């Protein structure tokens, strides 16, 4: 990890480390409303078409819960994860000692371990305060540059009727328009949660 981290990254690490200290290895440490909502997002992300033999990278992997879900529902995936919260990486590596779980951001990713068939990101944009749209777009562009088949990511939606303060809600239309500058093969999922959307980008 770089020493000159963005203030938003420092705050996010502090937030999740505090939750981890409070709740331990629990979905509440990841700031999900429920285990069910976390699993629903995994189901939607995997809907991009990931299957046996695919090499995937989970960006902001937390405890690598997505890997646990994939083992049960999409066996045969070669999973790797990155997360910038050291405590999360430590817990994930202890849980899955045979996996490659790195304390990195997508922008620090070593090209030696890329490319991947698919990259995924779930819940990593919610606390961005400074230029959140630029951060979202740069992250998506970087992720797409590492994939051979596609990427899937989710965001809180500006279309939500109710919003929590100090959280970033992206405009799905704006995000789709940006994604179309990378590929015309874009799918929007806004049908599974009232305040959340997922986008697939394909090669």
Order of alpha helices (4+ residues) and beta strands (2+ residues): alpha-alpha-beta-alpha-beta-alpha-beta-beta-alpha-beta-beta-alpha-beta-beta
